Each structure stands twice: as C-alpha cells, then as structure tokens.
Amino acid sequence: MTTILTPNQEREPITKGFLRQELDQRFEEFGKKIDEKTDQRFEEFGKKMFKTFATKEDFKDLPTKDDMFQWKSEILNSVDKLTKSFEDHKEEHDTNLLAHDRFEKRIRKLEGKPVEAVEIA
C-alpha cells in the first residue's frame, strides 16, 4: 500500500473511501472556481457586448428606408442641376472658342499671315 500525507500531516494508508473523499472535495473546489471564473467572464462579456453590439433601442433614431430614398432623390436632383450647369458652361465655352477662332482667322487674313487650323476637343 502507498501512503500519502494528509492535511494534518499524519501517515495513513490510502483507502478507497479516503481517496473518494479527497477527490470529491478537490473536484468540488475546482468546480466552484470554474463556476466563479465562468460567471465573471460572462459578466465581462455582457458589459462589452452592450458597448459593442447595437441594441433595438440604438436603431430607433436611424433613418428609415423611405428617408434614404428621399435623400437619394434629393442628391440625384442636385447632381442633375450641377451637371446641367456644367454642360451649359461647356457649351458656352465651346461657342466662345469658335467665335475666337473665327476672329483670329479674320485678323490673320487681314494681316496677310497664314491661318492655322484649331481643333476643338
């Protein structure tokens, strides 16, 4: 038989009863420690979760699908206005460029200098 030192430091033979009692006690202590640690971890996770994940209440103030479509429409209308304005300015610029070229050709013709071709992009 093997002997071990018990908590009161006496040498006793290991019996099934003694071993069962020791194991039960140690597993119970271990189970309590695991339960405490698990509870602590879940509590920490819960606190982090509410900081990280959105709740139903967080979504209350968000715009609805209809709001998004309305904003999209307003944005596209604004872009259409800007595009129209840009196209108008480009057309006016091209017209002025053609007029400038006509004047340049006329002036060169009157001065007797050769006329160069100008290409419009």
N, C-alpha and C positions, 0 to 999 in steps of 0.2 A: 504494500500500500504506500501511496505517496502522501506526504504531509505538506501542508502549507501553513503559513502564519495567518491567523485570524486577526480581525481588528483589535482584539485585546492581547495580541502577540503570544498566544499560547499555541503550542504544537498539538494539533488534533488530527486524527486521520480524516481523509476526505470521504464523506459518505454521500449517497445519492440525495438524501434529504438536505444536507448542508449545501451541496453543490446547487441543488434546485433553488434553495432559499437565496443563495448568493446571486445566481443568475437572474432570478425573478427580481431581486432588488436592483441589480445593475441595469437590467432592461427597463425597469420602471423609471429609474433615474434618467436613463438615456432617452426614453420616450417623452418624458417631461421636458427635457432640454430641447428635443426636436420640435415638440409642440410649441414651446415658447419662441424658438427661433423662427418657425414657420409663421406663427401669428405675427411676429414682429415684421417679417418680410412682407406678408400680405398687407399689413398696415402701411408700410412704407410704399408698397406698390400702389395702394389705393390713393395715397396722397399725391404721388407722382402722376397717376392716371388722370386725376381731375385737373392737374395743371397742364397735362399734355394733350389729352383727348378732348374733343368738343362734346358738350352735352346738348340735349334738346333745347335747353334754355339759351345756349350760345347761338343757335341758329335762328332765334326769333327775330333778331334785328337785321338779318341778311336780306338782300333784295330777292324778290320773287322772280319767277321765270318771266312773267309779264313785264316786270320792271326792266329786266335785262333786254327784252325785245324792244321796249320803248327806247332805252338808251342806245341800242344798236341802230335803231331807225334815226334817232337824232344825230348820231355820229355820222351815219352814211349821208344824211341830208347836208350836214356841214361840209363833208368831204366833196359832195357834188357841187356845192357852191364854190368851194376853193378851186376845184377842177375847172369849172366854167370860167371863173375869173382868170385862171392861168391860161386857158385856151384863148380867151378874149385878148389878153395881153400879148400872147404869142402871135395871134393873127394881126394885131395892130403893129407889132414889131416887124413882121414879115412885109406888111404893106409899106411901112416906112422905109424898110430896106430896099424894096423895089423902086420906090419913088426916088430914094437917094441914088440908086444905080442909074435911073433914067437921067437925073440931073447931072450926074458925073459924066455919062456918055455925051450928053448935050454940050457940057462945058468943054470936054476934050475935043469934041468935033469942032466947036467954035475956035478953040485954040490951035487946032491942027495937029493934035497929038494922037497917037494910036489908041483905040479903045480896047480895054481888056475885058474878058468875059468874067462875070462874077457869078458864083454858084450859090444857091440858097439851099440850106440844109433842111 
